[in-house]
Amino acid sequence: KLFSFSAVLLLNVRIRRVVYTFFLKASKKEGRDVDNARDSYILNYYK
């Protein structure tokens, strides 16, 4: 019983880490898209 509990805990940590890194990459990509949109808007504004 103790072994299964620790295995579930380990799996939970691993899944959480994967989800966390996935969301981190997604938010970073989204932030980069926002930055690109803002930069292009500024460039077009001053053109």
N, C-alpha and C positions, 0 to 999 in steps of 0.2 A: 504494500500500500504506500509506504514511504517513497519507494522508487518511482511509482507512477505519478505521485504528487510532484516530485522534483522534476520528472520528465515533462509534465504539463507546464510547470513553472518555466522551465528552460525554453520550451516551445513558445510559450506566451511572450517571453522576452525577445526571442528571435523574431516572431511575427511583428511585435511592436516596433522593433528596430527597423525592419523592412518597411513597414508602413510609414514610420517617421522619416526615413531617408527618402521614400517616394514622395511624401508630401513636401519635404524640404526642396527636392529637385523641382517639383511642380510649381511651388510658390516662387522659387528662384527664377524659373523660366518665365512665369507670369510677370514678375517684377521687371525682368529684362525687357519683355515685350512692352510693358508700360513705359519704361525708360526710353525705348526706341521710338515709341509713338510720341512721347513728349519732345524728344530731340528733333524728330522730323517736323513736328508742329512748329517748334521755335525756329528751325531753319527756314521753313516756308513762310513764317511770319515776317522774318527779317529780310527775305529775298527781295 
